[in-house]
Every structure is written in structure tokens, then in C-alpha cells.
Amino acid sequence: MLIDELMTTSGVKFGTSGARGLATAMTDRVCYAYAHAFLRYVRDQGALAAGTEVGLAGDLRPSTERILRACARAARDLGLEPRDHGRIPTPALAAYGLARGVPTLMVTGSHIPDDRNGIKFNLPSGEILKDDEAAIRALPVIAPGELFTAAGAFVDTAAAPLPPASDAARGAYLRRYLDFFPEGCLRGLRVGVYEHSSVARDCLAELLEALGAEVRRLARADRFVPVDTEAIRPEDVALAREWCADGAFDALVSADGDGDRPLVADARGEWLRGDIAGILCARQLGAAAVVTPVSSNTAVERCGGFTEVLRTRIGSPYVIAGMTTLLGRGLAPVVGYEANGGFLLGSAIERDGRVLAALPTRDAVIVALALLQASAARALPLAALAAELPPRFTASDRLREFPSAQAQSRIAALAADPAAIGALFGEALDAVAEVDQTDGLRITFAAGEIVHLRPSGNAPELRVYAEADSAEGARARVEATLALLERWRG
């Protein structure tokens, strides 16, 4: 059996976002097989010798430790040395692996509910990309039968121990930012850290305090909370407004479950959209060129702040490839960001003799720190910084439990027949001005509104993005489009 076939039989999808599925389907055997295949691939590329360290870390889901044990056993069986870095953000583990030149495996389901989990794979050079994914999927499954029960659990759980947790990756991650941002640069700011179950919660609070902010920790959770930075839950919208109602904070900051996507709110408790936060972060860091998916707000082009803006398909592998393209053309510094807020550094940033090393993977902390530094340095509230950008607003939502194959078929039929677009939207919108099929179907209408339809790459969901000249208009367009697409379920 090949890894590609295991995807079908197990129900645990493997791709450039890693392996992800129901925690019950992510048995010890399945996780062992995926980890073993990934590490064999790295070894066969000549990047691993016997005894080489393999970095492991995870988020706060109840199934995480069990999956980490399976990954550790796979590493040992290949003659490698697993090193547990505890519960730290995904970018902290990735940065450690890049600095040490070792592969890393992060056990996390990111923002999805805790009945699911996943494993993110990083090569010694960074995230696995599409070519790596294809090669790994073509490898045979190795999972010795004597190790596992018929249900896929380890026969002897004691045979898959985790080593004592190390603080090395976490410490290096904190130093990364404390060595770059000036001492006291956030002095005078009152910041609420929405902790929930984010594995970044302690790092965020410690960094903010160390840089001079007055920090108050909010809503720490003992159970996993599925905070999605791209589709913010109504309860999180209400919480932020409640916390800020009495003027107690200049900003709120948070992150998703594994700490690679940020949430930043202004003093009113209004969460900034990830693609707006991305523009502000890129501007504060002095980026020359920006790479961002086709779904991101067009204010990045309209603001005129960058030498070049390159649009890609949705997903960090495409953003990383885009950054490589721009760097190859001699542009620098190059950064990338996504609509979910994840921010990637394609090249090092240098300021006043301080250097922030490249980190070509999603990070949440850099966004929070850069925006707050900009606010403090200019003595402007976050809302005023955002108001400096051209008035373009985005919104997004999704239809859950919508099979990907059905969504792809429907969208392909719509794209092939321009008249069908008019039939779907009726008189709700003007004539179609442009159709973009870079990723899904992005329709620009004559009056400037944009509607983008796309099947999710890692869940049975049909995502809808919209852009308009007002927040209300964008939100209304998403809601109206979702109502129209409900007809597709039949």
C-alpha cells in the first residue's frame, strides 16, 4: 500500500498542510506511517544521517500527546533522535528546525474542533511544498504489524515514550523577537491577551510584557476552543466588544490553536481582518514586495506602498513559492501574508542594526508586535492605522458539510458559462467585469464588488469571500451568496 492509498482507507488526508483528520481516524498506526514516510523522504534527499535530531511539538488538544508518541516511535525506528519541545507555537518549532537544519513535526489541527487533529511536516529547509507532497504520497506504507492492534493502537504504549520536554525552541522564539524589537517599544499600551486554548498564549503575554506593554490575560480555557481567525465566531466578536466597552484596552491580541494565525482588535474591540493586518504589518516592517493569495483585500495594490504585489493560489505553499520567485528577481525584503492573518518572512528584515531572520512559514506573533509597535511609535490607535488604507472591506464565511467534489463540479460549471453567473446572482449585482480562476472562481462585478467561491482544501466546506466599499456591503454579499448557494446542496 502507498501513502496515497492510506489517505483513502484511513480517511486522514495527507497534503502540504500536513496530515489531518478525525482524532479517532488518526490511529497510532496511521500517524506512525505518515511520520515514517516523511522522515524516509527527508533521509532519501540526503538531509538526514543516523542519530540526527527530529523536532517535535504540539498544541493543547487532548489527542496531541498520543500522536506525538507515534511520531517519536517512527523517528526512533529510523535511527533518528526525537526531541520533544513541548506545547509551543508552530512557527516556534519551524524556526528552531530552520536554524538547526533539522526536520520538525508539529501535531496540531490548527483552528478545527478538537475531535480532529493533524501533523504538520517541515523539512530542514522549511515547509513541505507540492513536489514534496507528491513524492511522499508515492512512498510505500511502513507500519510493522507486530506494533499495532487490529484497531491501529500500539500493542504496548510504553514502547513509544516521549523524551523529556526541552525549552530550547521556545526560548529561541522569544529571543527572536526580543532581540529585534527595541526595548520598551510598547510602553504605555494596555493590551488584553485573549488566551483561550491557543498554544501561543503564554509566549504572547511574555513578549508584550517584556517590551513594556501593560498586559491583562483574558478567558484562559482548560478545554480546546476552535478559534478560526478567518471566520471569527460570533461569541468572539461579542467577547472583544464586551472587554473593550469601558475603554480598558488599546488593543486585544490572540492567535489560533497552534499560534500561526493572529487575531488583533482595536480599542473598540473590533477584530481586524487578517488581510488588513497583513498590509499594516508589511508596511511597518518596510517590505518592498508582497505575496498574497488571490482572496486577499485589494487595498494592498490600491495603497501603493509596495514595489510589487504578487497574487497566488490560496495556501502557504503557494505564498512561499511566490516569495521565492520575487527573491529570485532581486526584490527584498519580501514578505507574504494570507487572509487568515498568517504572516511569512521570505527574507530577513534589518532595522537600526537589528536583524529579524527569515521565517517562511505562518506566524502570528510578528503581526501583533509589529502593529502594536506602529501604534505606539506614531501615537495612533490601531483603528486610525487601518483607516489610512483605501476603503476596501472583506468578509468570508462557509457552507459546512459541503462535499468538495460537489463544490468543485458546481464551480467549474459556473465558470464555464458566464450566463450562469447572471442566472445565479440575478439582479443582485451588476454585470460581470472579470473572472479569475486562479483558485476557485473570483468574480469582479462592474460596480467593484467581488465574490469569490472556493472549496476548502482541508475540510468539506464551500468558502465564500466578498469584497466591497463598506464592511456592511461585504458582509451582506457573503450572506446573500451563501443563501443562493444553499440551492446547490440538492
Disulfide bonds with the S-S distance in Angstrom:
none
